[in-house]
Amino acid sequence: MDSITINNHPMTYVESGASNPRTLILLSGWAQDDRLFKNLAPILAKDFHVICPNFRGHDSEQTLHGDFTSDDLVDDVEAFVKAKGLSDVRFISTSHGCWVNVALCERMKIKRSVVIDWLMEPHPGFFQQLKEGQDPENYAAGRQSFFDEWVEATDNADVINHIRNEMAWFKGEMWIRACREIEKSYKKWGSPLKRMESFPIEVIHIYSQPLSEEYRKFQRDYSETHPWFKPVHIPGRTHFPTLESPGPVAAAIKEFYDAGW
């Protein structure tokens, strides 16, 4: 684990495949870190230079100097790219780290990106969970509702450990902040699709959940009228395909970037 100081915060990161010419930066969601990519990064490193940086406050000490927003994370990652002297990068992101990814692509004029397991069509219960997650007195119950939902249909040891131990390791204030910032993004843009429509970009969305055929059809139908968006469904039982199905996820990413960088 390496570390660099970015905007007065330690930014830890894992790096592999440095001899490869194309650089992929893998961004987790809130209250997650590089461990989300422990199965995926080694496969990608066969063909790419792979860097998994951890957002501010997501280092091993959960170092914080005051509150921060999603916009600060965008600033941090852009500064990280410059500090590392990376001139040509592409982003891969999961969950609500995708809001950071898209903002970076817009700012850095990157035209192709990969998003993984991003909730394209929020439902009313989702906003209720976000509301509960921002209540300092009751956030633990709101967080547990997400955790229970995510492990209900799986016996995958990596996924269960990631949820019950790695995500649960983050302090309550990070979860409260995450729910606040995620809610802000949905209220501002309406949906991830509306956000990506706001500037030219070519995207693949790699996902396994939700399992419903309705959700898959919704994305296929959208893709027919918006050819810049391509959904890639990978059979699985969880919201964590990077842990559950790293081989198929890596293959989809390689195919996408081999077709055009």
C-alpha positions in Angstrom: 0.0 0.0 0.0 1.5 3.3 -1.1 0.4 6.8 0.1 0.5 10.3 -1.2 -0.7 13.5 0.3 -3.5 15.1 -1.7 -5.3 18.3 -0.6 -4.0 17.8 3.0 -5.2 14.2 3.2 -3.4 11.0 2.8 -4.5 9.1 -0.3 -3.5 5.5 -0.1 -3.5 3.4 -3.2 -2.6 0.0 -4.7 -0.7 -0.2 -8.0 0.0 -3.1 -10.4 0.8 -3.7 -14.0 3.0 -0.6 -14.2 4.8 -1.8 -17.3 1.6 -1.7 -19.3 1.0 1.5 -21.4 -2.7 2.0 -20.7 -3.7 3.2 -17.2 -7.0 2.3 -15.5 -8.0 4.0 -12.3 -10.5 2.0 -10.3 -12.8 4.0 -8.0 -14.9 2.4 -5.3 -18.1 3.6 -3.8 -18.5 5.4 -0.5 -17.5 3.4 2.6 -15.5 1.0 0.4 -11.8 0.9 -0.5 -9.3 -0.9 -2.7 -10.3 -4.3 -1.2 -13.4 -4.1 -3.5 -11.0 -4.8 -6.4 -8.8 -7.5 -4.9 -10.1 -10.1 -7.3 -10.5 -7.8 -10.4 -7.2 -5.8 -10.3 -4.8 -8.7 -10.7 -6.7 -9.8 -13.9 -6.8 -6.3 -15.4 -3.1 -5.8 -14.6 -2.2 -8.5 -17.2 -3.2 -5.9 -19.9 -3.4 -2.5 -18.1 -1.5 -0.4 -15.6 -4.0 -0.5 -12.7 -4.3 1.9 -9.8 -6.8 1.6 -7.0 -6.8 4.9 -5.0 -8.8 5.3 -1.8 -10.9 8.4 -1.3 -10.1 10.9 1.4 -11.1 9.6 4.8 -10.9 6.0 3.4 -7.3 5.4 4.4 -6.5 2.9 7.1 -6.8 5.6 9.8 -9.9 7.2 8.3 -8.1 10.5 8.4 -10.3 13.5 8.2 -9.8 17.3 8.5 -13.5 18.4 8.5 -16.4 17.5 6.3 -16.2 17.0 2.6 -18.5 16.5 -0.5 -18.5 14.5 -3.7 -17.0 17.5 -5.4 -14.0 17.3 -3.1 -13.5 13.7 -4.2 -13.5 14.8 -7.8 -10.8 17.4 -7.0 -8.8 14.9 -5.1 -8.7 12.3 -7.9 -7.8 14.9 -10.5 -5.0 16.1 -8.2 -3.9 12.5 -7.7 -3.6 11.9 -11.5 -1.5 15.0 -11.8 0.7 14.2 -8.9 1.4 10.7 -10.3 2.3 12.2 -13.6 -0.4 10.2 -15.5 -1.1 11.8 -18.9 -3.7 9.5 -20.3 -6.0 7.6 -18.0 -9.5 6.0 -18.0 -11.8 5.4 -15.1 -13.7 2.4 -13.9 -16.0 3.0 -11.0 -18.6 1.1 -8.9 -21.8 2.1 -7.2 -22.0 5.8 -6.3 -18.3 6.3 -7.0 -19.7 6.6 -10.5 -20.9 10.1 -9.9 -17.2 11.0 -9.3 -16.1 9.1 -12.4 -18.5 11.0 -14.7 -17.6 14.3 -13.2 -13.9 13.5 -13.8 -14.6 12.5 -17.4 -16.4 15.8 -18.0 -13.7 17.8 -16.4 -10.8 16.0 -18.1 -12.5 15.6 -21.4 -12.4 11.8 -21.3 -14.9 10.3 -23.8 -15.1 6.6 -22.7 -15.7 5.1 -19.3 -16.9 2.0 -17.4 -19.5 2.1 -14.6 -20.3 -0.9 -12.5 -23.4 -1.6 -10.5 -24.8 1.9 -10.6 -28.5 2.2 -9.7 -29.9 3.6 -13.0 -33.5 3.8 -11.9 -34.0 4.7 -8.2 -37.1 3.5 -6.4 -39.0 5.1 -3.5 -37.6 2.7 -0.9 -34.1 3.7 -1.9 -34.7 7.3 -0.9 -36.2 6.2 2.4 -33.0 4.2 3.1 -30.9 7.3 2.3 -33.0 9.4 4.6 -32.7 6.9 7.4 -28.9 6.7 6.8 -28.5 10.4 7.5 -30.2 10.3 10.9 -27.4 10.3 13.5 -29.6 8.4 16.0 -30.8 5.7 13.6 -28.3 5.5 10.8 -27.1 2.1 11.9 -30.6 0.6 11.3 -30.7 2.2 7.8 -27.2 0.9 7.0 -28.2 -2.6 8.2 -31.1 -2.6 5.8 -28.7 -2.2 2.9 -26.4 -4.8 4.3 -29.1 -7.3 4.9 -30.5 -6.8 1.4 -27.0 -7.2 -0.2 -26.2 -10.6 1.5 -29.6 -12.1 1.4 -29.2 -14.1 -1.8 -25.5 -15.0 -1.7 -23.1 -17.4 0.1 -20.1 -15.8 -1.7 -17.5 -15.4 1.1 -15.7 -12.4 -0.5 -19.0 -10.5 -0.8 -20.2 -11.3 2.7 -16.8 -10.3 4.2 -16.8 -7.1 2.2 -20.2 -6.1 3.5 -20.1 -7.3 7.1 -16.4 -6.4 7.8 -14.9 -4.1 5.3 -17.8 -1.8 4.7 -19.0 -2.0 8.3 -15.5 -0.9 9.4 -16.2 2.7 8.3 -17.4 5.0 11.0 -21.0 6.2 11.2 -20.1 9.7 10.1 -18.8 8.4 6.8 -22.1 6.5 6.2 -24.1 9.6 7.0 -22.0 11.7 4.7 -22.3 9.1 1.9 -26.1 9.0 2.1 -26.2 12.8 2.1 -24.0 13.1 -1.0 -25.7 10.3 -2.9 -29.1 11.8 -2.2 -27.8 15.2 -3.4 -26.7 13.7 -6.7 -30.0 12.0 -7.4 -31.9 15.1 -6.6 -29.7 17.3 -8.8 -29.7 15.0 -11.8 -32.7 12.7 -11.4 -30.8 9.6 -12.5 -27.3 8.5 -13.6 -28.6 8.3 -17.2 -29.6 12.0 -17.1 -26.2 12.8 -15.7 -24.4 11.0 -18.5 -26.7 12.6 -21.1 -25.3 16.0 -20.1 -22.1 15.7 -22.1 -20.8 13.4 -24.9 -19.5 10.1 -23.5 -19.4 6.4 -24.4 -20.2 4.1 -21.5 -20.7 0.5 -20.6 -22.6 -0.4 -17.5 -21.6 -3.7 -16.1 -24.1 -5.1 -13.6 -25.6 -8.2 -12.1 -28.4 -6.8 -9.9 -31.3 -6.2 -9.7 -32.3 -9.6 -11.0 -35.6 -8.5 -12.6 -36.0 -8.8 -16.3 -37.8 -5.4 -16.2 -34.6 -3.7 -15.1 -32.6 -5.4 -17.8 -35.3 -4.4 -20.4 -35.3 -0.8 -19.2 -31.6 -0.6 -19.9 -31.8 -2.4 -23.3 -34.6 -0.1 -24.4 -32.7 3.0 -23.3 -29.6 1.8 -25.2 -31.6 1.4 -28.4 -32.3 5.2 -28.5 -29.0 6.2 -26.8 -26.3 4.2 -28.6 -23.5 5.7 -26.4 -24.8 3.6 -23.5 -24.3 -0.2 -23.5 -25.5 -2.3 -20.6 -23.5 -5.5 -20.0 -25.4 -7.9 -17.8 -23.2 -10.5 -16.0 -25.2 -13.3 -14.3 -24.7 -13.1 -10.5 -26.6 -12.9 -7.3 -25.1 -9.7 -5.7 -24.4 -6.1 -6.3 -20.7 -6.7 -6.2 -19.6 -8.2 -9.5 -16.0 -7.2 -9.0 -15.9 -9.7 -6.2 -18.4 -12.2 -7.4 -17.5 -12.4 -11.1 -14.1 -10.8 -11.6 -13.3 -12.8 -14.8 -16.3 -11.8 -16.8 -16.1 -8.2 -15.5 -12.4 -8.0 -16.6 -13.2 -9.5 -20.0 -16.0 -6.9 -20.6 -13.6 -4.1 -19.7 -10.8 -5.3 -21.9 -13.2 -5.8 -24.9 -14.5 -2.2 -24.4 -11.1 -0.6 -24.2 -9.5 -2.8 -26.9 -12.2 -1.5 -29.2 -11.3 2.1 -28.6 -9.2 3.9 -25.9 
